[in-house]
Amino acid sequence: MTEKVIMAGFGGQGVMSMGQLLTYAGMIENKQVSWLPSYGPEMRGGTANCAVIVSESPVGSPIITTDATSAIVMNLPSLVKFEENLKANGKLLINSSLIEQKTKREDVEAYYIPANEIANELGNNKVANMVMLGAFLELTKIVNVESVIEALKKVFGPAKEHLVPLNKQALERGAAAVK
């Protein structure tokens, strides 16, 4: 099984973190992975996207062009730019908190997740990315949530370990949003 994911939004939405956590989780599960980041000219507030591949077999190229199996889009410019990169029957996860527009594609599975509202309910708008990641994991089952939590602990380190429970809640709420 191979999952080719495009994750996109503006700088500061945690798109790169989401991609890194998925990649680390794949490594924890001894899968083949790649993570290819791409930034706009501005870091915070500019465009940011990454291509992540998680596979049972070796990854030939980290570049995803028109064959993404999934796309997670956090803002409207990302939807406009990347919905065409999704192959037919792919999964398109749209942050409906910031994107009112529906996909123009009829050949994909679209999921509208109010990630920012859910994050605000949890008390921290910064976990909207984790809500989206939780929804993605529920739909694809490409890695276990426990592996993402383990990756979080490694990335955060002891100084920020107190944030793990909040992020776990965000993953769970994202999963619940697409059940």
Backbone as JSON, one array per atom type, in Angstrom:
{
  "sequence": "MTEKVIMAGFGGQGVMSMGQLLTYAGMIENKQVSWLPSYGPEMRGGTANCAVIVSESPVGSPIITTDATSAIVMNLPSLVKFEENLKANGKLLINSSLIEQKTKREDVEAYYIPANEIANELGNNKVANMVMLGAFLELTKIVNVESVIEALKKVFGPAKEHLVPLNKQALERGAAAVK",
  "N": [[0.85, -1.18, 0.0], [0.59, 2.17, -0.88], [0.71, 5.54, -0.04], [0.34, 8.69, -1.32], [0.67, 11.89, -0.48], [-0.36, 15.25, -0.62], [0.16, 18.05, 1.27], [-1.04, 21.15, 2.15], [-1.03, 24.71, 2.73], [-1.01, 27.94, 4.3], [2.0, 29.52, 5.52], [2.72, 28.86, 8.9], [0.49, 27.41, 9.57], [1.13, 24.88, 10.29], [1.65, 22.94, 8.39], [4.07, 21.78, 7.47], [4.92, 20.53, 9.83], [2.87, 18.66, 10.17], [3.35, 17.02, 7.95], [5.95, 16.11, 8.56], [5.46, 14.68, 10.93], [3.81, 12.6, 10.0], [5.64, 11.36, 8.33], [7.7, 10.61, 10.16], [6.17, 8.86, 11.74], [5.68, 6.84, 9.89], [8.3, 5.93, 9.59], [8.76, 4.92, 12.16], [7.13, 2.72, 12.03], [8.54, 1.14, 10.34], [8.25, 1.62, 7.59], [8.65, 2.64, 4.14], [9.55, 5.93, 3.4], [9.11, 9.37, 2.3], [9.69, 12.87, 2.43], [9.02, 15.94, 1.17], [9.54, 19.21, 1.34], [8.12, 22.45, 0.45], [8.39, 25.86, 0.16], [6.87, 29.11, 0.0], [7.95, 32.46, -0.98], [7.75, 33.94, 1.39], [8.02, 33.05, 4.82], [6.25, 32.78, 7.25], [2.89, 33.06, 6.79], [3.16, 33.03, 4.06], [2.9, 30.78, 1.21], [2.93, 27.29, 1.81], [3.83, 23.95, 1.35], [3.94, 20.37, 1.35], [5.11, 17.25, 0.14], [4.35, 14.01, 0.89], [5.25, 10.66, 1.07], [4.26, 7.48, 1.96], [4.99, 4.16, 2.19], [4.86, 0.6, 1.58], [6.74, -0.43, -0.04], [9.91, 0.43, -1.66], [10.47, 3.95, -2.19], [10.48, 5.62, -5.16], [10.68, 8.27, -6.19], [10.48, 11.43, -4.61], [8.73, 13.29, -5.56], [5.48, 14.45, -6.2], [3.2, 14.65, -8.66], [0.73, 14.52, -10.64], [-0.46, 12.41, -9.43], [-1.34, 12.13, -6.79], [-2.64, 10.42, -4.0], [-4.02, 11.4, -1.93], [-5.01, 14.62, -0.64], [-4.47, 17.25, 1.57], [-5.83, 20.18, 2.33], [-5.45, 23.39, 3.61], [-6.17, 26.02, 3.16], [-7.83, 28.3, 0.84], [-6.23, 29.11, -1.52], [-4.56, 26.86, -1.66], [-6.34, 24.77, -2.19], [-7.23, 25.52, -4.75], [-4.81, 25.36, -6.13], [-3.91, 22.66, -5.8], [-5.97, 20.7, -6.11], [-6.21, 19.56, -8.61], [-4.04, 17.89, -8.77], [-4.68, 15.54, -7.66], [-5.39, 12.13, -8.02], [-8.01, 10.31, -9.74], [-10.68, 9.2, -7.68], [-9.27, 9.79, -5.42], [-8.6, 11.06, -2.08], [-9.78, 14.05, -0.79], [-9.18, 16.33, 1.56], [-10.59, 19.0, 3.09], [-10.19, 22.01, 4.77], [-12.8, 23.24, 6.1], [-13.27, 25.38, 7.72], [-11.86, 27.56, 6.82], [-12.22, 27.47, 4.13], [-14.74, 28.06, 2.05], [-15.58, 27.31, -0.41], [-16.55, 24.6, -2.53], [-15.13, 21.55, -3.81], [-14.35, 21.35, -7.27], [-14.14, 19.01, -8.49], [-15.62, 15.95, -9.4], [-14.87, 13.41, -9.29], [-13.53, 12.61, -7.03], [-13.14, 11.76, -3.53], [-14.47, 13.89, -1.33], [-13.92, 15.58, 1.73], [-15.13, 17.64, 4.18], [-13.88, 19.38, 6.7], [-14.22, 21.07, 9.69], [-11.7, 22.27, 10.8], [-10.44, 24.46, 12.2], [-12.51, 25.35, 13.89], [-12.89, 23.07, 15.48], [-10.35, 22.91, 16.66], [-10.39, 25.32, 18.11], [-12.44, 24.72, 19.92], [-11.07, 22.91, 21.43], [-9.39, 24.59, 22.66], [-7.06, 25.64, 21.55], [-6.01, 27.09, 18.74], [-3.84, 26.35, 17.22], [-3.74, 23.63, 16.83], [-5.17, 22.86, 14.63], [-4.02, 21.69, 12.4], [-3.44, 19.15, 13.38], [-5.96, 18.14, 13.78], [-6.77, 17.83, 11.13], [-4.85, 15.95, 10.33], [-5.59, 13.81, 11.95], [-8.09, 13.18, 10.84], [-7.28, 12.4, 8.28], [-5.72, 10.11, 8.92], [-7.7, 8.44, 9.95], [-9.2, 7.96, 7.65], [-7.38, 6.76, 5.87], [-5.74, 4.93, 7.22], [-2.99, 4.59, 7.03], [-0.82, 4.82, 8.77], [-0.52, 4.08, 12.27], [-2.28, 5.84, 14.85], [-0.99, 5.83, 17.28], [1.67, 5.71, 16.56], [2.05, 8.24, 15.5], [1.72, 9.75, 17.8], [3.93, 8.85, 19.23], [5.94, 9.85, 17.54], [5.42, 12.56, 17.88], [6.23, 12.93, 20.55], [8.97, 12.57, 20.27], [9.64, 14.69, 18.55], [8.71, 16.97, 19.96], [10.1, 16.74, 22.38], [11.25, 16.67, 25.86], [10.69, 19.22, 26.97], [8.34, 20.17, 25.83], [6.5, 18.22, 26.23], [4.13, 18.33, 27.61], [2.26, 19.17, 25.8], [1.43, 17.02, 24.35], [-1.0, 15.54, 25.16], [-3.07, 17.36, 24.34], [-2.64, 17.46, 21.57], [-3.12, 14.8, 20.96], [-5.85, 14.68, 21.56], [-6.78, 16.37, 19.54], [-6.14, 14.86, 17.26], [-7.89, 12.71, 17.69], [-10.4, 14.03, 17.59], [-10.39, 14.9, 14.96], [-10.46, 12.45, 13.62], [-12.97, 11.58, 14.44], [-14.54, 13.41, 13.1], [-14.77, 12.52, 10.5], [-15.91, 10.04, 10.6]],
  "CA": [[0.0, 0.0, 0.0], [1.34, 3.42, -0.97], [-0.09, 6.76, 0.09], [1.05, 9.88, -1.78], [-0.14, 12.96, 0.09], [0.04, 16.65, -0.69], [-0.36, 18.83, 2.39], [-0.78, 22.53, 1.75], [-1.69, 25.8, 3.43], [-0.09, 29.06, 4.39], [2.99, 29.39, 6.57], [2.19, 29.04, 10.25], [-0.62, 26.5, 9.83], [1.62, 23.57, 10.72], [1.65, 22.0, 7.27], [5.34, 21.04, 7.49], [4.89, 19.67, 11.01], [1.95, 17.56, 9.85], [4.07, 16.14, 7.04], [7.06, 15.47, 9.28], [4.92, 13.7, 11.87], [3.39, 11.43, 9.22], [6.87, 10.71, 7.87], [8.3, 9.95, 11.33], [5.32, 7.73, 12.12], [5.98, 5.78, 8.93], [9.62, 5.37, 9.94], [8.58, 4.12, 13.39], [6.5, 1.46, 11.61], [9.45, 0.51, 9.37], [7.77, 1.79, 6.22], [9.48, 3.49, 3.29], [8.94, 7.26, 3.44], [9.82, 10.56, 1.82], [9.07, 14.15, 2.8], [9.61, 16.97, 0.33], [8.9, 20.5, 1.64], [8.2, 23.55, -0.51], [7.96, 27.1, 0.79], [6.78, 30.31, -0.81], [9.02, 33.39, -0.64], [7.64, 34.34, 2.79], [7.85, 31.86, 5.65], [4.98, 32.84, 7.96], [1.88, 33.76, 6.01], [3.33, 32.67, 2.66], [2.43, 29.44, 0.91], [3.77, 26.18, 2.25], [3.26, 22.63, 1.08], [4.91, 19.28, 1.34], [4.69, 15.98, -0.44], [4.75, 12.9, 1.76], [4.94, 9.33, 0.56], [4.42, 6.4, 2.93], [4.79, 2.97, 1.36], [5.43, -0.69, 2.0], [7.85, -0.7, -0.95], [10.79, 1.59, -1.81], [9.94, 5.15, -2.83], [11.37, 5.95, -6.27], [10.87, 9.71, -6.28], [9.66, 12.14, -3.62], [7.89, 14.28, -6.23], [4.1, 14.06, -6.5], [2.68, 15.6, -9.66], [-0.71, 14.35, -10.87], [-0.84, 11.09, -8.95], [-1.55, 12.11, -5.34], [-3.77, 9.61, -3.56], [-4.74, 12.25, -0.98], [-4.55, 16.0, -0.47], [-4.99, 17.95, 2.74], [-5.68, 21.61, 2.03], [-5.8, 24.19, 4.78], [-6.69, 27.33, 2.75], [-8.37, 28.34, -0.53], [-5.21, 29.02, -2.58], [-4.06, 25.48, -1.73], [-7.36, 23.99, -2.88], [-7.18, 25.9, -6.16], [-3.55, 24.91, -6.72], [-3.59, 21.24, -5.71], [-7.02, 19.71, -6.31], [-5.98, 18.89, -9.88], [-2.96, 16.92, -8.62], [-5.26, 14.35, -7.06], [-5.87, 11.18, -9.01], [-9.42, 9.94, -9.61], [-11.01, 8.44, -6.47], [-8.42, 10.2, -4.31], [-9.26, 11.7, -0.94], [-9.5, 15.47, -0.68], [-9.59, 16.82, 2.88], [-10.66, 20.45, 2.99], [-10.44, 22.73, 6.02], [-14.01, 24.03, 5.83], [-13.25, 26.59, 8.55], [-11.26, 28.64, 6.05], [-12.54, 27.31, 2.71], [-16.19, 27.9, 1.85], [-15.77, 26.75, -1.75], [-16.54, 23.14, -2.67], [-14.27, 21.1, -4.89], [-15.0, 21.27, -8.59], [-13.95, 17.63, -8.95], [-16.68, 15.01, -9.05], [-14.29, 12.07, -9.3], [-12.74, 12.41, -5.81], [-13.88, 11.72, -2.26], [-14.19, 15.15, -0.63], [-14.3, 15.63, 3.14], [-15.09, 19.02, 4.65], [-13.6, 19.27, 8.13], [-14.06, 22.41, 10.31], [-10.51, 22.07, 11.65], [-10.2, 25.57, 13.11], [-13.55, 25.34, 14.92], [-12.59, 21.97, 16.4], [-9.17, 23.33, 17.42], [-10.83, 26.35, 19.07], [-13.18, 24.01, 20.97], [-10.05, 22.28, 22.28], [-8.7, 25.66, 23.37], [-5.81, 26.06, 20.93], [-6.17, 27.12, 17.29], [-2.65, 25.81, 16.56], [-3.84, 22.18, 16.57], [-6.02, 22.59, 13.46], [-3.3, 20.74, 11.55], [-3.57, 17.82, 13.96], [-7.34, 17.72, 13.5], [-6.75, 17.36, 9.74], [-4.06, 14.72, 10.29], [-6.41, 12.76, 12.54], [-9.09, 12.8, 9.84], [-6.55, 11.67, 7.24], [-5.35, 8.79, 9.44], [-8.93, 7.66, 10.05], [-9.63, 7.58, 6.31], [-6.4, 5.96, 5.12], [-5.12, 3.92, 8.08], [-1.64, 4.34, 6.52], [-0.02, 4.57, 9.98], [-1.32, 4.09, 13.49], [-2.27, 7.08, 15.62], [0.01, 5.67, 18.34], [2.98, 6.03, 15.97], [2.11, 9.7, 15.39], [1.93, 10.23, 19.18], [5.34, 8.57, 19.53], [6.71, 10.83, 16.77], [5.21, 13.85, 18.57], [7.07, 12.95, 21.75], [10.35, 12.74, 19.83], [9.78, 16.02, 17.97], [8.52, 17.96, 21.01], [11.1, 16.62, 23.43], [10.72, 16.78, 27.22], [10.24, 20.57, 27.3], [6.98, 20.41, 25.34], [5.73, 16.98, 26.34], [2.81, 18.67, 28.14], [1.35, 19.43, 24.66], [1.04, 15.75, 23.71], [-2.42, 15.21, 25.34], [-3.88, 18.24, 23.5], [-2.48, 17.01, 20.19], [-3.82, 13.51, 20.86], [-7.28, 15.02, 21.48], [-7.02, 16.93, 18.21], [-6.15, 13.73, 16.33], [-9.15, 11.97, 17.92], [-11.53, 14.82, 17.11], [-10.32, 14.86, 13.5], [-10.94, 11.13, 13.21], [-14.43, 11.56, 14.68], [-15.2, 14.29, 12.12], [-14.97, 11.81, 9.21], [-16.5, 8.72, 10.83]],
  "C": [[0.89, 1.25, 0.0], [0.37, 4.59, -0.88], [0.8, 7.94, -0.3], [0.19, 11.09, -1.42], [0.48, 14.32, -0.19], [-0.63, 17.35, 0.47], [-0.03, 20.28, 2.1], [-1.61, 23.53, 2.55], [-0.79, 27.02, 3.39], [0.85, 28.85, 5.56], [2.38, 29.67, 7.93], [1.02, 28.13, 10.58], [-0.16, 25.1, 10.24], [1.63, 22.52, 9.64], [2.92, 21.15, 7.28], [5.39, 20.08, 8.68], [4.02, 18.45, 10.77], [2.67, 16.54, 8.97], [5.2, 15.4, 7.72], [6.55, 14.39, 10.23], [4.46, 12.44, 11.15], [4.61, 10.64, 8.76], [7.55, 9.96, 9.01], [7.49, 8.73, 11.76], [5.54, 6.55, 11.17], [7.32, 5.12, 9.22], [9.53, 4.48, 11.18], [8.0, 2.75, 13.04], [7.3, 0.73, 10.53], [8.93, 0.54, 7.94], [8.77, 2.66, 5.46], [8.8, 4.85, 3.22], [9.77, 8.28, 2.69], [9.0, 11.77, 2.22], [9.77, 15.23, 2.0], [8.89, 18.29, 0.59], [9.05, 21.5, 0.52], [7.62, 24.79, 0.14], [7.81, 28.19, -0.25], [7.87, 31.27, -0.39], [8.95, 33.89, 0.81], [7.47, 33.07, 3.61], [6.48, 31.89, 6.32], [4.0, 33.65, 7.14], [2.0, 33.48, 4.52], [2.82, 31.26, 2.42], [3.43, 28.4, 1.39], [3.07, 24.89, 1.87], [4.35, 21.59, 1.17], [4.26, 18.06, 0.72], [5.24, 14.88, 0.45], [4.33, 11.6, 1.1], [5.24, 8.33, 1.67], [4.06, 5.12, 2.19], [5.38, 1.72, 2.0], [6.65, -1.01, 1.15], [8.7, 0.56, -1.12], [10.15, 2.73, -2.6], [10.94, 5.56, -3.9], [11.69, 7.43, -6.34], [9.97, 10.4, -5.26], [8.67, 13.12, -4.24], [6.52, 13.69, -6.55], [3.56, 15.1, -7.47], [1.17, 15.44, -9.81], [-1.21, 13.02, -10.33], [-0.99, 11.01, -7.43], [-2.76, 11.25, -5.02], [-4.64, 10.39, -2.57], [-4.17, 13.66, -1.01], [-5.25, 16.58, 0.75], [-4.75, 19.43, 2.49], [-6.27, 22.44, 3.17], [-6.36, 25.56, 4.42], [-7.09, 27.3, 1.28], [-7.3, 28.31, -1.61], [-4.65, 27.6, -2.75], [-5.05, 24.57, -2.43], [-7.28, 24.25, -4.38], [-5.94, 25.31, -6.83], [-3.42, 23.39, -6.81], [-4.72, 20.26, -5.99], [-6.85, 18.95, -7.62], [-4.87, 17.83, -9.8], [-3.43, 15.59, -8.05], [-5.75, 13.4, -8.14], [-7.34, 10.85, -8.75], [-9.6, 9.0, -8.41], [-10.09, 8.74, -5.3], [-9.23, 10.89, -3.23], [-8.81, 13.15, -0.84], [-10.07, 15.97, 0.64], [-9.46, 18.33, 2.89], [-10.99, 21.05, 4.36], [-11.61, 23.69, 5.78], [-14.13, 25.26, 6.73], [-12.78, 27.79, 7.74], [-11.61, 28.58, 4.56], [-14.04, 27.06, 2.57], [-16.5, 27.23, 0.52], [-15.73, 25.22, -1.7], [-15.59, 22.78, -3.8], [-15.05, 21.08, -6.2], [-14.88, 19.86, -9.17], [-15.1, 16.75, -8.49], [-16.14, 13.59, -8.94], [-13.38, 11.8, -8.1], [-13.67, 12.32, -4.61], [-13.51, 12.98, -1.49], [-14.73, 15.09, 0.8], [-14.09, 17.07, 3.61], [-15.02, 18.99, 6.17], [-13.4, 20.67, 8.71], [-12.9, 22.41, 11.31], [-10.28, 23.21, 12.64], [-11.25, 25.63, 14.21], [-13.27, 24.26, 15.95], [-11.39, 22.34, 17.28], [-9.54, 24.37, 18.48], [-11.61, 25.73, 20.22], [-12.21, 23.34, 21.95], [-9.21, 23.32, 23.02], [-7.4, 26.14, 22.75], [-5.92, 25.95, 19.42], [-4.99, 26.49, 16.55], [-2.74, 24.31, 16.28], [-4.8, 21.85, 15.42], [-5.34, 21.59, 12.52], [-3.44, 19.31, 12.07], [-4.98, 17.26, 13.79], [-7.38, 17.13, 12.08], [-5.97, 16.05, 9.62], [-4.85, 13.56, 10.87], [-7.48, 12.26, 11.58], [-8.44, 11.96, 8.74], [-6.21, 10.25, 7.7], [-6.57, 7.88, 9.55], [-9.35, 7.14, 8.68], [-8.68, 6.62, 5.61], [-5.81, 4.79, 5.91], [-3.67, 3.61, 7.66], [-0.62, 4.13, 7.64], [-0.97, 4.62, 11.17], [-1.2, 5.44, 14.2], [-1.19, 7.01, 16.71], [1.4, 6.02, 17.83], [3.14, 7.54, 15.82], [2.36, 10.3, 16.78], [3.39, 10.01, 19.58], [6.25, 9.55, 18.8], [6.61, 12.21, 17.41], [6.14, 13.98, 19.77], [8.53, 13.19, 21.37], [10.59, 14.16, 19.31], [9.69, 17.09, 19.06], [9.65, 17.94, 22.04], [10.47, 16.84, 24.8], [10.14, 18.16, 27.56], [8.79, 20.83, 26.89], [6.09, 19.17, 25.43], [4.32, 17.23, 26.89], [1.79, 18.95, 27.02], [0.86, 18.16, 23.99], [-0.44, 15.42, 23.93], [-3.36, 16.07, 24.47], [-3.82, 17.79, 22.04], [-3.17, 15.67, 19.97], [-5.33, 13.75, 20.76], [-7.63, 15.54, 20.1], [-7.05, 15.83, 17.16], [-7.47, 12.95, 16.45], [-10.36, 12.71, 17.38], [-11.56, 14.87, 15.58], [-10.83, 13.54, 12.96], [-12.46, 11.05, 13.34], [-15.18, 12.37, 13.63], [-15.48, 13.59, 10.78], [-15.56, 10.41, 9.38], [-17.94, 8.69, 10.4]]
}
